[in-house]
Amino acid sequence: MADLDPLSLFTALREPDAAAVARALAKFQAPDDTVSGDMTLAQIGGDTAAHRAATDLVADLTAWRRGEAQWSEINSSLLLHGEPGGGKSMLARAIAASADVPLVEGSFGSWQAAGHLGDMLREMRRTFAAAAAKRPAALFIDEVDAAGSRDNHETHSANYRRQVVN
């Protein structure tokens, strides 16, 4: 923990319980944004809509990597939604492991915790740059719902939301 900058430490300490603090501290101590997946979709098993969509995504990526499909012909994204603890992060890790690509994770919460708008945008760009540098890679963005909507007609913070969402 001695290597952590104060912002990372304070952000981790804001977590709701000790286990969440420990996870946040571990994430902040990671050398970069790459997360290795330790379970594949086959190991997880299941026949939910999310699992089927994830399996299709991996199959498409595999076909593209083999030269059997053009990038424009495949599904290259997946939007997962659900309650906290529902397995979205685990599924993202399994997608990366199954596709044998690195997983780069970002979250609106950690980006917002970086500070003012300029700091948040810098952290967002850093995450996207990490994914681009490791391509092909899986990019998992958690807490997307925190971005708000550019269609919200409330003028308070409209410029902030527009810059973040765009």
C-alpha positions as a printed Julia matrix, in Angstrom:
166×3 Matrix{Float64}:
   0.0     0.0     0.0
   2.96    2.33    0.39
   3.08    2.67   -3.41
  -0.49    3.93   -3.65
  -1.14    7.56   -4.38
  -3.44    9.33   -1.87
  -6.36    9.55   -4.32
  -6.34    5.79   -4.92
  -6.13    5.1    -1.19
  -8.99    7.46   -0.34
 -11.09    6.1    -3.18
 -10.61    2.53   -1.93
 -11.47    3.53    1.63
 -14.85    4.87    0.46
 -16.02    1.35   -0.39
 -18.98    0.08    1.68
 -17.27   -2.79    3.5
 -13.87   -4.3     4.26
 -14.02   -6.86    1.44
 -14.79   -4.14   -1.1
 -11.94   -2.0     0.29
  -9.57   -4.96   -0.12
 -10.71   -5.53   -3.73
 -10.3    -1.84   -4.55
  -6.83   -1.74   -2.98
  -5.81   -4.82   -4.96
  -7.1    -3.27   -8.17
  -5.23   -0.02   -7.54
  -2.03   -1.95   -6.87
  -2.28   -3.83  -10.17
   0.56   -2.86  -12.52
  -1.83   -1.9   -15.32
  -5.46   -2.21  -16.39
  -5.09   -5.72  -17.78
  -6.99   -8.39  -15.89
  -6.42  -12.04  -16.63
  -9.49  -14.21  -16.86
  -9.17  -17.46  -15.01
 -12.44  -19.12  -16.04
 -13.69  -19.62  -19.57
 -17.32  -19.57  -20.66
 -17.2   -23.36  -20.98
 -16.01  -23.67  -17.38
 -18.75  -21.36  -16.13
 -21.42  -23.21  -18.1
 -24.99  -22.08  -18.29
 -27.61  -21.29  -20.86
 -28.7   -17.75  -20.04
 -29.2   -15.11  -22.7
 -26.04  -13.37  -21.47
 -24.0   -16.59  -21.7
 -25.28  -17.3   -25.22
 -24.5   -13.73  -26.33
 -21.02  -13.99  -24.81
 -20.43  -17.32  -26.56
 -21.54  -15.82  -29.88
 -19.22  -12.85  -29.34
 -16.24  -15.14  -28.73
 -17.14  -17.24  -31.79
 -17.29  -14.1   -33.94
 -13.96  -12.83  -32.62
 -12.38  -16.23  -33.23
 -13.71  -16.29  -36.8
 -12.31  -12.79  -37.4
  -8.89  -13.74  -36.01
  -8.81  -16.78  -38.33
  -9.67  -14.6   -41.32
 -13.05  -16.28  -41.75
 -15.02  -13.05  -41.24
 -14.55   -9.34  -41.76
 -14.59   -7.05  -38.71
 -17.66   -5.27  -40.11
 -19.54   -8.6   -40.24
 -19.14   -9.61  -36.61
 -20.63   -8.59  -33.3
 -17.88   -6.77  -31.46
 -19.73   -5.49  -28.41
 -22.07   -6.64  -25.7
 -24.06   -4.58  -23.21
 -24.65   -6.36  -19.91
 -27.06   -5.06  -17.31
 -28.17   -6.26  -13.93
 -27.91   -5.83  -10.2
 -24.5    -5.49   -8.52
 -23.01   -8.91   -7.88
 -24.91  -10.48  -10.76
 -21.79  -11.72  -12.56
 -21.21   -9.06  -15.22
 -17.52   -8.67  -14.36
 -17.05  -12.43  -14.17
 -18.69  -12.85  -17.58
 -16.4   -10.18  -19.06
 -13.37  -12.01  -17.66
 -14.67  -15.3   -19.06
 -15.16  -13.71  -22.49
 -11.55  -12.53  -22.47
 -10.27  -15.9   -21.27
 -12.35  -17.79  -23.83
 -11.18  -15.53  -26.66
  -7.6   -15.65  -25.36
  -7.32  -11.86  -25.31
  -6.37   -9.5   -22.49
  -9.17   -7.82  -20.55
  -8.89   -4.11  -19.81
 -11.31   -2.82  -17.19
 -12.53    0.67  -16.48
 -15.44    2.02  -14.49
 -17.28    5.29  -14.36
 -16.87    5.22  -10.59
 -13.08    5.07  -10.72
 -12.95    7.61  -13.54
 -15.16   10.03  -11.6
 -13.08    9.52   -8.47
 -10.04   10.82  -10.36
 -11.23   14.38   -9.79
 -12.73   17.11  -11.93
 -13.93   16.69  -15.52
 -10.46   16.95  -17.03
  -9.15   14.26  -14.69
 -12.1    12.0   -15.46
 -11.67   12.39  -19.21
  -7.92   11.69  -18.86
  -8.66    8.44  -16.99
 -11.27    7.42  -19.57
  -8.78    8.03  -22.38
  -6.12    6.1   -20.49
  -8.4     3.06  -20.27
  -9.29    3.21  -23.96
  -5.63    3.69  -24.9
  -4.69    0.63  -22.83
  -7.29   -1.45  -24.69
  -6.1    -0.15  -28.07
  -2.48   -0.91  -27.19
  -3.34   -4.5   -26.29
  -5.67   -5.2   -29.22
  -7.24   -7.47  -29.87
  -8.53   -7.06  -26.34
 -11.77   -7.11  -24.42
 -12.74   -3.81  -22.83
 -15.14   -3.95  -19.88
 -16.63   -0.66  -18.7
 -18.48   -1.0   -15.42
 -21.14    1.37  -14.08
 -22.04    2.75  -17.52
 -25.37    3.89  -16.11
 -23.48    6.56  -14.14
 -22.7     8.37  -17.4
 -26.13    9.9   -17.6
 -27.81   10.75  -20.87
 -27.05   13.47  -23.38
 -30.81   13.55  -24.04
 -31.48   14.85  -20.53
 -32.77   18.39  -21.03
 -31.83   19.55  -17.54
 -29.27   22.32  -17.99
 -27.42   21.67  -14.72
 -24.21   19.8   -15.62
 -25.31   19.43  -19.26
 -21.84   20.31  -20.6
 -20.22   17.8   -18.22
 -22.58   15.0   -19.3
 -22.14   15.83  -22.99
 -18.34   15.64  -22.78
 -18.43   12.37  -20.85
 -21.06   10.64  -22.99
 -19.66   11.78  -26.33
